[in-house]
């Protein structure tokens, strides 16, 4: 899977302190394709169970690009002990600006 020019690589750290730059980013990217189809395949569920870093999951309730229930199902299987679901009314492009501020606070707290 090619990196996106101009975007920083995904950089998260697991409970063991090691950087996870490929697995989670790829799982998230591939997951969107399946969520659009209305299901979460077993391989993505297994990858989600292995995500143990703190997680903030943003869901646009009326996202035209993915089904709501599979996104909620995916959130349920993430292995993180600390996980938060933020759901907002509106489509994919309707993320409220306060979510940007909240994401910055989340990263400030966890990526020290």
NUROMI-793252 format. One record per residue: residue in three letters; chain; x, y, z of N, C-alpha, C, CB in turn. Coordinates in nm, 3 decimals. Glycine has a CB too. Layout:
// residues N
@guke ALA | mipa A | n_x X | n_y Y | n_z Z | ca_x X | ca_y Y | ca_z Z | c_x X | c_y Y | c_z Z | cb_x X | cb_y Y | cb_z Z $
...
// end
This chain:
// residues 112
@guke UNK | mipa A | n_x 0.086 | n_y -0.118 | n_z 0.000 | ca_x 0.000 | ca_y 0.000 | ca_z 0.000 | c_x 0.090 | c_y 0.123 | c_z 0.000 | cb_x -0.097 | cb_y 0.000 | cb_z 0.123 $
@guke UNK | mipa A | n_x 0.069 | n_y 0.214 | n_z -0.089 | ca_x 0.155 | ca_y 0.332 | ca_z -0.101 | c_x 0.124 | c_y 0.434 | c_z 0.006 | cb_x 0.138 | cb_y 0.395 | cb_z -0.238 $
@guke UNK | mipa A | n_x 0.229 | n_y 0.503 | n_z 0.048 | ca_x 0.210 | ca_y 0.614 | ca_z 0.141 | c_x 0.146 | c_y 0.730 | c_z 0.067 | cb_x 0.344 | cb_y 0.657 | cb_z 0.207 $
@guke UNK | mipa A | n_x 0.079 | n_y 0.815 | n_z 0.143 | ca_x 0.016 | ca_y 0.933 | ca_z 0.084 | c_x 0.114 | c_y 1.049 | c_z 0.092 | cb_x -0.118 | cb_y 0.966 | cb_z 0.155 $
@guke UNK | mipa A | n_x 0.159 | n_y 1.104 | n_z -0.022 | ca_x 0.253 | ca_y 1.216 | ca_z -0.018 | c_x 0.194 | c_y 1.333 | c_z 0.060 | cb_x 0.290 | cb_y 1.261 | cb_z -0.161 $
@guke UNK | mipa A | n_x 0.276 | n_y 1.395 | n_z 0.139 | ca_x 0.233 | ca_y 1.511 | ca_z 0.215 | c_x 0.170 | c_y 1.478 | c_z 0.348 | cb_x 0.137 | cb_y 1.588 | cb_z 0.135 $
@guke UNK | mipa A | n_x 0.143 | n_y 1.351 | n_z 0.376 | ca_x 0.086 | ca_y 1.312 | ca_z 0.504 | c_x 0.194 | c_y 1.245 | c_z 0.587 | cb_x -0.036 | cb_y 1.217 | cb_z 0.484 $
@guke UNK | mipa A | n_x 0.197 | n_y 1.275 | n_z 0.717 | ca_x 0.295 | ca_y 1.205 | ca_z 0.801 | c_x 0.253 | c_y 1.060 | c_z 0.815 | cb_x 0.307 | cb_y 1.272 | cb_z 0.940 $
@guke UNK | mipa A | n_x 0.351 | n_y 0.968 | n_z 0.831 | ca_x 0.314 | ca_y 0.828 | ca_z 0.849 | c_x 0.242 | c_y 0.810 | c_z 0.982 | cb_x 0.438 | cb_y 0.737 | cb_z 0.843 $
@guke UNK | mipa A | n_x 0.152 | n_y 0.712 | n_z 0.987 | ca_x 0.080 | ca_y 0.681 | ca_z 1.110 | c_x 0.183 | c_y 0.638 | c_z 1.213 | cb_x -0.029 | cb_y 0.571 | cb_z 1.088 $
@guke UNK | mipa A | n_x 0.182 | n_y 0.696 | n_z 1.328 | ca_x 0.279 | ca_y 0.660 | ca_z 1.432 | c_x 0.209 | c_y 0.648 | c_z 1.565 | cb_x 0.394 | cb_y 0.763 | cb_z 1.440 $
@guke UNK | mipa A | n_x 0.187 | n_y 0.528 | n_z 1.608 | ca_x 0.126 | ca_y 0.504 | ca_z 1.739 | c_x 0.216 | c_y 0.409 | c_z 1.814 | cb_x -0.019 | cb_y 0.446 | cb_z 1.725 $
@guke UNK | mipa A | n_x 0.203 | n_y 0.407 | n_z 1.944 | ca_x 0.284 | ca_y 0.316 | ca_z 2.025 | c_x 0.192 | c_y 0.225 | c_z 2.103 | cb_x 0.379 | cb_y 0.395 | cb_z 2.120 $
@guke UNK | mipa A | n_x 0.224 | n_y 0.096 | n_z 2.100 | ca_x 0.147 | ca_y -0.003 | ca_z 2.174 | c_x 0.187 | c_y -0.002 | c_z 2.321 | cb_x 0.166 | cb_y -0.142 | cb_z 2.115 $
@guke UNK | mipa A | n_x 0.123 | n_y -0.089 | n_z 2.399 | ca_x 0.154 | ca_y -0.098 | ca_z 2.541 | c_x 0.300 | c_y -0.131 | c_z 2.566 | cb_x 0.066 | cb_y -0.202 | cb_z 2.607 $
@guke UNK | mipa A | n_x 0.365 | n_y -0.200 | n_z 2.472 | ca_x 0.505 | ca_y -0.237 | ca_z 2.490 | c_x 0.599 | c_y -0.124 | c_z 2.450 | cb_x 0.537 | cb_y -0.362 | cb_z 2.410 $
@guke UNK | mipa A | n_x 0.546 | n_y -0.011 | n_z 2.404 | ca_x 0.628 | ca_y 0.104 | ca_z 2.367 | c_x 0.680 | c_y 0.101 | c_z 2.225 | cb_x 0.742 | cb_y 0.115 | cb_z 2.459 $
@guke UNK | mipa A | n_x 0.656 | n_y -0.007 | n_z 2.153 | ca_x 0.704 | ca_y -0.015 | ca_z 2.016 | c_x 0.610 | c_y 0.059 | c_z 1.921 | cb_x 0.719 | cb_y -0.160 | cb_z 1.973 $
@guke UNK | mipa A | n_x 0.669 | n_y 0.119 | n_z 1.821 | ca_x 0.592 | ca_y 0.194 | ca_z 1.722 | c_x 0.518 | c_y 0.098 | c_z 1.630 | cb_x 0.684 | cb_y 0.288 | cb_z 1.641 $
@guke UNK | mipa A | n_x 0.392 | n_y 0.126 | n_z 1.603 | ca_x 0.312 | ca_y 0.047 | ca_z 1.510 | c_x 0.275 | c_y 0.140 | c_z 1.396 | cb_x 0.184 | cb_y -0.015 | cb_z 1.580 $
@guke UNK | mipa A | n_x 0.351 | n_y 0.135 | n_z 1.288 | ca_x 0.327 | ca_y 0.230 | ca_z 1.180 | c_x 0.258 | c_y 0.168 | c_z 1.061 | cb_x 0.456 | cb_y 0.290 | cb_z 1.137 $
@guke UNK | mipa A | n_x 0.258 | n_y 0.038 | n_z 1.049 | ca_x 0.200 | ca_y -0.024 | ca_z 0.930 | c_x 0.068 | c_y -0.093 | c_z 0.958 | cb_x 0.297 | cb_y -0.122 | cb_z 0.872 $
@guke UNK | mipa A | n_x 0.064 | n_y -0.180 | n_z 1.056 | ca_x -0.053 | ca_y -0.263 | ca_z 1.078 | c_x -0.181 | c_y -0.187 | c_z 1.103 | cb_x -0.029 | cb_y -0.352 | cb_z 1.192 $
@guke UNK | mipa A | n_x -0.179 | n_y -0.094 | n_z 1.198 | ca_x -0.301 | ca_y -0.022 | ca_z 1.233 | c_x -0.345 | c_y 0.068 | c_z 1.119 | cb_x -0.281 | cb_y 0.060 | cb_z 1.359 $
@guke UNK | mipa A | n_x -0.252 | n_y 0.140 | n_z 1.060 | ca_x -0.286 | ca_y 0.230 | ca_z 0.949 | c_x -0.347 | c_y 0.155 | c_z 0.833 | cb_x -0.164 | cb_y 0.305 | cb_z 0.903 $
@guke UNK | mipa A | n_x -0.289 | n_y 0.041 | n_z 0.801 | ca_x -0.343 | ca_y -0.039 | ca_z 0.691 | c_x -0.478 | c_y -0.098 | c_z 0.728 | cb_x -0.246 | cb_y -0.151 | cb_z 0.653 $
@guke UNK | mipa A | n_x -0.493 | n_y -0.143 | n_z 0.851 | ca_x -0.622 | ca_y -0.198 | ca_z 0.893 | c_x -0.730 | c_y -0.092 | c_z 0.884 | cb_x -0.613 | cb_y -0.253 | cb_z 1.036 $
@guke UNK | mipa A | n_x -0.699 | n_y 0.030 | n_z 0.926 | ca_x -0.797 | ca_y 0.138 | ca_z 0.919 | c_x -0.834 | c_y 0.168 | c_z 0.775 | cb_x -0.744 | cb_y 0.264 | cb_z 0.988 $
@guke UNK | mipa A | n_x -0.734 | n_y 0.172 | n_z 0.688 | ca_x -0.760 | ca_y 0.203 | ca_z 0.548 | c_x -0.844 | c_y 0.093 | c_z 0.482 | cb_x -0.627 | cb_y 0.220 | cb_z 0.472 $
@guke UNK | mipa A | n_x -0.807 | n_y -0.032 | n_z 0.504 | ca_x -0.882 | ca_y -0.142 | ca_z 0.446 | c_x -1.020 | c_y -0.155 | c_z 0.509 | cb_x -0.806 | cb_y -0.272 | cb_z 0.462 $
@guke UNK | mipa A | n_x -1.029 | n_y -0.125 | n_z 0.638 | ca_x -1.156 | ca_y -0.136 | ca_z 0.708 | c_x -1.264 | c_y -0.049 | c_z 0.647 | cb_x -1.139 | cb_y -0.100 | cb_z 0.850 $
@guke UNK | mipa A | n_x -1.227 | n_y 0.070 | n_z 0.603 | ca_x -1.325 | ca_y 0.160 | ca_z 0.544 | c_x -1.391 | c_y 0.097 | c_z 0.422 | cb_x -1.259 | cb_y 0.292 | cb_z 0.506 $
@guke UNK | mipa A | n_x -1.314 | n_y 0.023 | n_z 0.343 | ca_x -1.372 | ca_y -0.043 | ca_z 0.225 | c_x -1.480 | c_y -0.143 | c_z 0.266 | cb_x -1.262 | cb_y -0.114 | cb_z 0.143 $
@guke UNK | mipa A | n_x -1.452 | n_y -0.222 | n_z 0.369 | ca_x -1.549 | ca_y -0.323 | ca_z 0.413 | c_x -1.669 | c_y -0.259 | c_z 0.481 | cb_x -1.484 | cb_y -0.423 | cb_z 0.507 $
@guke UNK | mipa A | n_x -1.645 | n_y -0.154 | n_z 0.560 | ca_x -1.756 | ca_y -0.087 | ca_z 0.627 | c_x -1.853 | c_y -0.029 | c_z 0.525 | cb_x -1.704 | cb_y 0.024 | cb_z 0.720 $
@guke UNK | mipa A | n_x -1.799 | n_y 0.014 | n_z 0.412 | ca_x -1.883 | ca_y 0.064 | ca_z 0.305 | c_x -1.976 | c_y -0.046 | c_z 0.254 | cb_x -1.797 | cb_y 0.118 | cb_z 0.191 $
@guke UNK | mipa A | n_x -1.928 | n_y -0.170 | n_z 0.256 | ca_x -2.007 | ca_y -0.284 | ca_z 0.208 | c_x -2.103 | c_y -0.338 | c_z 0.313 | cb_x -1.915 | cb_y -0.395 | cb_z 0.162 $
@guke UNK | mipa A | n_x -2.088 | n_y -0.293 | n_z 0.437 | ca_x -2.182 | ca_y -0.331 | ca_z 0.540 | c_x -2.141 | c_y -0.446 | c_z 0.630 | cb_x -2.308 | cb_y -0.366 | cb_z 0.478 $
@guke UNK | mipa A | n_x -2.011 | n_y -0.481 | n_z 0.634 | ca_x -1.969 | ca_y -0.588 | ca_z 0.724 | c_x -1.823 | c_y -0.567 | c_z 0.765 | cb_x -1.988 | cb_y -0.727 | cb_z 0.658 $
@guke UNK | mipa A | n_x -1.785 | n_y -0.637 | n_z 0.871 | ca_x -1.648 | ca_y -0.634 | ca_z 0.919 | c_x -1.595 | c_y -0.777 | c_z 0.909 | cb_x -1.637 | cb_y -0.578 | cb_z 1.067 $
@guke UNK | mipa A | n_x -1.500 | n_y -0.802 | n_z 0.817 | ca_x -1.449 | ca_y -0.938 | ca_z 0.800 | c_x -1.367 | c_y -0.983 | c_z 0.921 | cb_x -1.364 | cb_y -0.947 | cb_z 0.675 $
@guke UNK | mipa A | n_x -1.354 | n_y -1.115 | n_z 0.936 | ca_x -1.281 | ca_y -1.172 | ca_z 1.049 | c_x -1.138 | c_y -1.124 | c_z 1.061 | cb_x -1.282 | cb_y -1.320 | cb_z 1.039 $
@guke UNK | mipa A | n_x -1.069 | n_y -1.106 | n_z 0.948 | ca_x -0.930 | ca_y -1.061 | ca_z 0.955 | c_x -0.919 | c_y -0.920 | c_z 1.012 | cb_x -0.865 | cb_y -1.066 | cb_z 0.817 $
@guke UNK | mipa A | n_x -1.014 | n_y -0.835 | n_z 0.981 | ca_x -1.013 | ca_y -0.699 | ca_z 1.035 | c_x -1.050 | c_y -0.702 | c_z 1.183 | cb_x -1.110 | cb_y -0.608 | cb_z 0.958 $
@guke UNK | mipa A | n_x -1.143 | n_y -0.789 | n_z 1.220 | ca_x -1.179 | ca_y -0.804 | ca_z 1.363 | c_x -1.057 | c_y -0.848 | c_z 1.443 | cb_x -1.294 | cb_y -0.907 | cb_z 1.380 $
@guke UNK | mipa A | n_x -0.981 | n_y -0.944 | n_z 1.390 | ca_x -0.863 | ca_y -0.992 | ca_z 1.460 | c_x -0.758 | c_y -0.881 | c_z 1.472 | cb_x -0.803 | cb_y -1.114 | cb_z 1.388 $
@guke UNK | mipa A | n_x -0.739 | n_y -0.804 | n_z 1.366 | ca_x -0.644 | ca_y -0.692 | ca_z 1.371 | c_x -0.691 | c_y -0.589 | c_z 1.474 | cb_x -0.630 | cb_y -0.625 | cb_z 1.232 $
@guke UNK | mipa A | n_x -0.820 | n_y -0.563 | n_z 1.481 | ca_x -0.874 | ca_y -0.465 | ca_z 1.577 | c_x -0.853 | c_y -0.512 | c_z 1.721 | cb_x -1.024 | cb_y -0.440 | cb_z 1.551 $
@guke UNK | mipa A | n_x -0.868 | n_y -0.640 | n_z 1.746 | ca_x -0.845 | ca_y -0.695 | ca_z 1.881 | c_x -0.702 | c_y -0.670 | c_z 1.928 | cb_x -0.875 | cb_y -0.846 | cb_z 1.883 $
@guke UNK | mipa A | n_x -0.609 | n_y -0.661 | n_z 1.834 | ca_x -0.468 | ca_y -0.641 | ca_z 1.868 | c_x -0.432 | c_y -0.495 | c_z 1.892 | cb_x -0.382 | cb_y -0.697 | cb_z 1.758 $
@guke UNK | mipa A | n_x -0.523 | n_y -0.404 | n_z 1.865 | ca_x -0.497 | ca_y -0.262 | ca_z 1.889 | c_x -0.519 | c_y -0.235 | c_z 2.037 | cb_x -0.590 | cb_y -0.171 | cb_z 1.801 $
@guke UNK | mipa A | n_x -0.409 | n_y -0.208 | n_z 2.107 | ca_x -0.416 | ca_y -0.190 | ca_z 2.253 | c_x -0.379 | c_y -0.048 | c_z 2.295 | cb_x -0.326 | cb_y -0.289 | cb_z 2.322 $
@guke UNK | mipa A | n_x -0.349 | n_y 0.038 | n_z 2.200 | ca_x -0.318 | ca_y 0.176 | ca_z 2.233 | c_x -0.448 | c_y 0.251 | c_z 2.262 | cb_x -0.239 | cb_y 0.245 | cb_z 2.118 $
@guke UNK | mipa A | n_x -0.443 | n_y 0.360 | n_z 2.338 | ca_x -0.564 | ca_y 0.440 | ca_z 2.358 | c_x -0.623 | c_y 0.480 | c_z 2.222 | cb_x -0.532 | cb_y 0.567 | cb_z 2.443 $
@guke UNK | mipa A | n_x -0.754 | n_y 0.478 | n_z 2.215 | ca_x -0.823 | ca_y 0.495 | ca_z 2.088 | c_x -0.934 | c_y 0.598 | c_z 2.099 | cb_x -0.879 | cb_y 0.362 | cb_z 2.039 $
@guke UNK | mipa A | n_x -0.937 | n_y 0.689 | n_z 2.006 | ca_x -1.050 | ca_y 0.781 | ca_z 1.991 | c_x -1.107 | c_y 0.756 | c_z 1.853 | cb_x -1.006 | cb_y 0.933 | cb_z 2.010 $
@guke UNK | mipa A | n_x -1.230 | n_y 0.711 | n_z 1.847 | ca_x -1.295 | ca_y 0.665 | ca_z 1.725 | c_x -1.401 | c_y 0.769 | c_z 1.687 | cb_x -1.359 | cb_y 0.523 | cb_z 1.743 $
@guke UNK | mipa A | n_x -1.386 | n_y 0.829 | n_z 1.571 | ca_x -1.479 | ca_y 0.932 | ca_z 1.524 | c_x -1.572 | c_y 0.873 | c_z 1.420 | cb_x -1.402 | cb_y 1.054 | cb_z 1.466 $
@guke UNK | mipa A | n_x -1.701 | n_y 0.888 | n_z 1.442 | ca_x -1.802 | ca_y 0.834 | ca_z 1.352 | c_x -1.900 | c_y 0.944 | c_z 1.316 | cb_x -1.875 | cb_y 0.713 | cb_z 1.416 $
@guke UNK | mipa A | n_x -1.914 | n_y 0.968 | n_z 1.187 | ca_x -2.019 | ca_y 1.058 | ca_z 1.139 | c_x -2.144 | c_y 0.974 | c_z 1.117 | cb_x -1.975 | cb_y 1.133 | cb_z 1.007 $
@guke UNK | mipa A | n_x -2.248 | n_y 1.003 | n_z 1.192 | ca_x -2.369 | ca_y 0.922 | ca_z 1.198 | c_x -2.432 | c_y 0.896 | c_z 1.063 | cb_x -2.469 | cb_y 0.987 | cb_z 1.288 $
@guke UNK | mipa A | n_x -2.425 | n_y 0.993 | n_z 0.974 | ca_x -2.489 | ca_y 0.982 | ca_z 0.843 | c_x -2.387 | c_y 0.974 | c_z 0.730 | cb_x -2.583 | cb_y 1.100 | cb_z 0.819 $
@guke UNK | mipa A | n_x -2.270 | n_y 0.915 | n_z 0.759 | ca_x -2.162 | ca_y 0.905 | ca_z 0.660 | c_x -2.211 | c_y 0.829 | c_z 0.537 | cb_x -2.037 | cb_y 0.833 | cb_z 0.721 $
@guke UNK | mipa A | n_x -2.202 | n_y 0.894 | n_z 0.424 | ca_x -2.251 | ca_y 0.831 | ca_z 0.301 | c_x -2.156 | c_y 0.725 | c_z 0.249 | cb_x -2.273 | cb_y 0.937 | cb_z 0.194 $
@guke UNK | mipa A | n_x -2.035 | n_y 0.719 | n_z 0.304 | ca_x -1.935 | ca_y 0.626 | ca_z 0.256 | c_x -1.926 | c_y 0.496 | c_z 0.334 | cb_x -1.804 | cb_y 0.691 | cb_z 0.258 $
@guke UNK | mipa A | n_x -1.997 | n_y 0.484 | n_z 0.445 | ca_x -1.991 | ca_y 0.360 | ca_z 0.522 | c_x -2.119 | c_y 0.341 | c_z 0.602 | cb_x -1.870 | cb_y 0.359 | cb_z 0.615 $
@guke UNK | mipa A | n_x -2.147 | n_y 0.216 | n_z 0.629 | ca_x -2.264 | ca_y 0.180 | ca_z 0.708 | c_x -2.234 | c_y 0.203 | c_z 0.856 | cb_x -2.306 | cb_y 0.033 | cb_z 0.681 $
@guke UNK | mipa A | n_x -2.333 | n_y 0.246 | n_z 0.931 | ca_x -2.316 | ca_y 0.278 | ca_z 1.073 | c_x -2.292 | c_y 0.154 | c_z 1.160 | cb_x -2.439 | cb_y 0.352 | cb_z 1.124 $
@guke UNK | mipa A | n_x -2.373 | n_y 0.052 | n_z 1.145 | ca_x -2.363 | ca_y -0.064 | ca_z 1.234 | c_x -2.227 | c_y -0.134 | c_z 1.225 | cb_x -2.472 | cb_y -0.164 | cb_z 1.202 $
@guke UNK | mipa A | n_x -2.173 | n_y -0.158 | n_z 1.107 | ca_x -2.039 | ca_y -0.220 | ca_z 1.103 | c_x -1.932 | c_y -0.133 | c_z 1.170 | cb_x -1.999 | cb_y -0.247 | cb_z 0.959 $
@guke UNK | mipa A | n_x -1.945 | n_y -0.002 | n_z 1.161 | ca_x -1.850 | ca_y 0.086 | ca_z 1.229 | c_x -1.862 | c_y 0.069 | c_z 1.381 | cb_x -1.874 | cb_y 0.233 | cb_z 1.189 $
@guke UNK | mipa A | n_x -1.984 | n_y 0.059 | n_z 1.431 | ca_x -2.005 | ca_y 0.036 | ca_z 1.574 | c_x -1.953 | c_y -0.103 | c_z 1.615 | cb_x -2.155 | cb_y 0.050 | cb_z 1.609 $
@guke UNK | mipa A | n_x -1.975 | n_y -0.201 | n_z 1.529 | ca_x -1.926 | ca_y -0.337 | ca_z 1.557 | c_x -1.773 | c_y -0.337 | c_z 1.565 | cb_x -1.974 | cb_y -0.436 | cb_z 1.448 $
@guke UNK | mipa A | n_x -1.708 | n_y -0.264 | n_z 1.475 | ca_x -1.563 | ca_y -0.255 | ca_z 1.475 | c_x -1.513 | c_y -0.189 | c_z 1.603 | cb_x -1.513 | cb_y -0.178 | cb_z 1.351 $
@guke UNK | mipa A | n_x -1.578 | n_y -0.082 | n_z 1.644 | ca_x -1.540 | ca_y -0.014 | ca_z 1.768 | c_x -1.545 | c_y -0.113 | c_z 1.886 | cb_x -1.634 | cb_y 0.107 | cb_z 1.796 $
@guke UNK | mipa A | n_x -1.648 | n_y -0.195 | n_z 1.890 | ca_x -1.664 | ca_y -0.292 | ca_z 1.999 | c_x -1.547 | c_y -0.389 | c_z 2.009 | cb_x -1.792 | cb_y -0.369 | cb_z 1.979 $
@guke UNK | mipa A | n_x -1.488 | n_y -0.430 | n_z 1.898 | ca_x -1.385 | ca_y -0.534 | ca_z 1.905 | c_x -1.244 | c_y -0.480 | c_z 1.925 | cb_x -1.389 | cb_y -0.615 | cb_z 1.780 $
@guke UNK | mipa A | n_x -1.221 | n_y -0.349 | n_z 1.917 | ca_x -1.087 | ca_y -0.297 | ca_z 1.944 | c_x -1.043 | c_y -0.342 | c_z 2.082 | cb_x -1.083 | cb_y -0.142 | cb_z 1.933 $
@guke UNK | mipa A | n_x -0.917 | n_y -0.383 | n_z 2.096 | ca_x -0.865 | ca_y -0.437 | ca_z 2.221 | c_x -0.820 | c_y -0.333 | c_z 2.321 | cb_x -0.754 | cb_y -0.526 | cb_z 2.192 $
@guke UNK | mipa A | n_x -0.828 | n_y -0.207 | n_z 2.288 | ca_x -0.782 | ca_y -0.102 | ca_z 2.378 | c_x -0.865 | c_y -0.100 | c_z 2.506 | cb_x -0.789 | cb_y 0.034 | cb_z 2.308 $
@guke UNK | mipa A | n_x -0.795 | n_y -0.084 | n_z 2.618 | ca_x -0.865 | ca_y -0.069 | ca_z 2.746 | c_x -0.924 | c_y 0.070 | c_z 2.758 | cb_x -0.770 | cb_y -0.097 | cb_z 2.865 $
@guke UNK | mipa A | n_x -0.860 | n_y 0.166 | n_z 2.693 | ca_x -0.912 | ca_y 0.303 | ca_z 2.691 | c_x -0.955 | c_y 0.335 | c_z 2.548 | cb_x -0.805 | cb_y 0.407 | cb_z 2.742 $
@guke UNK | mipa A | n_x -1.085 | n_y 0.339 | n_z 2.528 | ca_x -1.137 | ca_y 0.375 | ca_z 2.396 | c_x -1.260 | c_y 0.461 | c_z 2.412 | cb_x -1.169 | cb_y 0.248 | cb_z 2.313 $
@guke UNK | mipa A | n_x -1.272 | n_y 0.557 | n_z 2.323 | ca_x -1.382 | ca_y 0.653 | ca_z 2.327 | c_x -1.443 | c_y 0.662 | c_z 2.188 | cb_x -1.333 | cb_y 0.793 | cb_z 2.376 $
@guke UNK | mipa A | n_x -1.575 | n_y 0.665 | n_z 2.183 | ca_x -1.647 | ca_y 0.680 | ca_z 2.057 | c_x -1.708 | c_y 0.819 | c_z 2.052 | cb_x -1.757 | cb_y 0.570 | cb_z 2.042 $
@guke UNK | mipa A | n_x -1.676 | n_y 0.894 | n_z 1.949 | ca_x -1.738 | ca_y 1.024 | ca_z 1.925 | c_x -1.826 | c_y 1.011 | c_z 1.802 | cb_x -1.629 | cb_y 1.138 | cb_z 1.906 $
@guke UNK | mipa A | n_x -1.954 | n_y 1.033 | n_z 1.818 | ca_x -2.048 | ca_y 1.025 | ca_z 1.707 | c_x -2.117 | c_y 1.160 | c_z 1.691 | cb_x -2.153 | cb_y 0.912 | cb_z 1.729 $
@guke UNK | mipa A | n_x -2.122 | n_y 1.206 | n_z 1.567 | ca_x -2.184 | ca_y 1.335 | ca_z 1.536 | c_x -2.282 | c_y 1.318 | c_z 1.421 | cb_x -2.076 | cb_y 1.441 | cb_z 1.500 $
@guke UNK | mipa A | n_x -2.389 | n_y 1.393 | n_z 1.425 | ca_x -2.482 | ca_y 1.394 | ca_z 1.313 | c_x -2.413 | c_y 1.454 | c_z 1.191 | cb_x -2.611 | cb_y 1.473 | cb_z 1.347 $
@guke UNK | mipa A | n_x -2.453 | n_y 1.406 | n_z 1.075 | ca_x -2.399 | ca_y 1.463 | ca_z 0.953 | c_x -2.322 | c_y 1.361 | c_z 0.871 | cb_x -2.311 | cb_y 1.579 | cb_z 0.984 $
@guke UNK | mipa A | n_x -2.290 | n_y 1.402 | n_z 0.749 | ca_x -2.218 | ca_y 1.317 | ca_z 0.656 | c_x -2.068 | c_y 1.322 | c_z 0.676 | cb_x -2.251 | cb_y 1.357 | cb_z 0.515 $
@guke UNK | mipa A | n_x -1.997 | n_y 1.255 | n_z 0.587 | ca_x -1.852 | ca_y 1.239 | ca_z 0.599 | c_x -1.780 | c_y 1.373 | c_z 0.609 | cb_x -1.800 | cb_y 1.161 | cb_z 0.480 $
@guke UNK | mipa A | n_x -1.822 | n_y 1.470 | n_z 0.532 | ca_x -1.755 | ca_y 1.600 | ca_z 0.532 | c_x -1.808 | c_y 1.694 | c_z 0.641 | cb_x -1.772 | cb_y 1.666 | cb_z 0.397 $
@guke UNK | mipa A | n_x -1.899 | n_y 1.645 | n_z 0.726 | ca_x -1.960 | ca_y 1.732 | ca_z 0.826 | c_x -1.902 | c_y 1.721 | c_z 0.965 | cb_x -2.103 | cb_y 1.703 | cb_z 0.833 $
@guke UNK | mipa A | n_x -1.776 | n_y 1.681 | n_z 0.976 | ca_x -1.713 | ca_y 1.670 | ca_z 1.109 | c_x -1.707 | c_y 1.808 | c_z 1.173 | cb_x -1.570 | cb_y 1.606 | cb_z 1.099 $
@guke UNK | mipa A | n_x -1.762 | n_y 1.823 | n_z 1.292 | ca_x -1.760 | ca_y 1.954 | ca_z 1.359 | c_x -1.616 | c_y 1.994 | c_z 1.396 | cb_x -1.849 | cb_y 1.951 | cb_z 1.486 $
@guke UNK | mipa A | n_x -1.589 | n_y 2.123 | n_z 1.394 | ca_x -1.455 | ca_y 2.173 | ca_z 1.424 | c_x -1.410 | c_y 2.138 | c_z 1.565 | cb_x -1.450 | cb_y 2.322 | cb_z 1.406 $
@guke UNK | mipa A | n_x -1.503 | n_y 2.128 | n_z 1.660 | ca_x -1.460 | ca_y 2.095 | ca_z 1.796 | c_x -1.396 | c_y 1.957 | c_z 1.803 | cb_x -1.578 | cb_y 2.101 | cb_z 1.892 $
@guke UNK | mipa A | n_x -1.427 | n_y 1.869 | n_z 1.707 | ca_x -1.363 | ca_y 1.738 | ca_z 1.704 | c_x -1.214 | c_y 1.749 | c_z 1.671 | cb_x -1.433 | cb_y 1.647 | cb_z 1.602 $
@guke UNK | mipa A | n_x -1.179 | n_y 1.847 | n_z 1.590 | ca_x -1.038 | ca_y 1.870 | ca_z 1.558 | c_x -0.963 | c_y 1.909 | c_z 1.685 | cb_x -1.023 | cb_y 1.980 | cb_z 1.448 $
@guke UNK | mipa A | n_x -1.022 | n_y 2.001 | n_z 1.761 | ca_x -0.961 | ca_y 2.043 | ca_z 1.887 | c_x -0.951 | c_y 1.927 | c_z 1.985 | cb_x -1.041 | cb_y 2.158 | cb_z 1.950 $
@guke UNK | mipa A | n_x -1.056 | n_y 1.845 | n_z 1.993 | ca_x -1.056 | ca_y 1.733 | ca_z 2.085 | c_x -0.952 | c_y 1.629 | c_z 2.044 | cb_x -1.194 | cb_y 1.670 | cb_z 2.091 $
@guke UNK | mipa A | n_x -0.936 | n_y 1.605 | n_z 1.914 | ca_x -0.834 | ca_y 1.511 | ca_z 1.867 | c_x -0.695 | c_y 1.561 | c_z 1.905 | cb_x -0.844 | cb_y 1.491 | cb_z 1.713 $
@guke UNK | mipa A | n_x -0.672 | n_y 1.691 | n_z 1.894 | ca_x -0.543 | ca_y 1.747 | ca_z 1.933 | c_x -0.517 | c_y 1.725 | c_z 2.082 | cb_x -0.537 | cb_y 1.898 | cb_z 1.901 $
@guke UNK | mipa A | n_x -0.619 | n_y 1.743 | n_z 2.164 | ca_x -0.603 | ca_y 1.718 | ca_z 2.309 | c_x -0.575 | c_y 1.569 | c_z 2.335 | cb_x -0.731 | cb_y 1.762 | cb_z 2.385 $
@guke UNK | mipa A | n_x -0.643 | n_y 1.482 | n_z 2.262 | ca_x -0.622 | ca_y 1.339 | ca_z 2.277 | c_x -0.476 | c_y 1.303 | c_z 2.246 | cb_x -0.716 | cb_y 1.260 | cb_z 2.184 $
@guke UNK | mipa A | n_x -0.425 | n_y 1.353 | n_z 2.133 | ca_x -0.286 | ca_y 1.322 | ca_z 2.096 | c_x -0.187 | c_y 1.385 | c_z 2.193 | cb_x -0.258 | cb_y 1.371 | cb_z 1.953 $
@guke UNK | mipa A | n_x -0.217 | n_y 1.503 | n_z 2.241 | ca_x -0.129 | ca_y 1.568 | ca_z 2.339 | c_x -0.119 | c_y 1.482 | c_z 2.465 | cb_x -0.181 | cb_y 1.709 | cb_z 2.373 $
@guke UNK | mipa A | n_x -0.232 | n_y 1.427 | n_z 2.509 | ca_x -0.233 | ca_y 1.343 | ca_z 2.629 | c_x -0.156 | c_y 1.213 | c_z 2.609 | cb_x -0.377 | cb_y 1.311 | cb_z 2.668 $
@guke UNK | mipa A | n_x -0.167 | n_y 1.153 | n_z 2.492 | ca_x -0.118 | ca_y 1.017 | ca_z 2.474 | c_x 0.014 | c_y 1.003 | c_z 2.399 | cb_x -0.219 | cb_y 0.939 | cb_z 2.405 $
@guke UNK | mipa A | n_x 0.057 | n_y 1.106 | n_z 2.331 | ca_x 0.182 | ca_y 1.093 | ca_z 2.252 | c_x 0.293 | c_y 1.178 | c_z 2.314 | cb_x 0.158 | cb_y 1.135 | cb_z 2.105 $
@guke UNK | mipa A | n_x 0.304 | n_y 1.174 | n_z 2.444 | ca_x 0.409 | ca_y 1.248 | ca_z 2.513 | c_x 0.539 | c_y 1.173 | c_z 2.507 | cb_x 0.370 | cb_y 1.276 | cb_z 2.658 $
// end
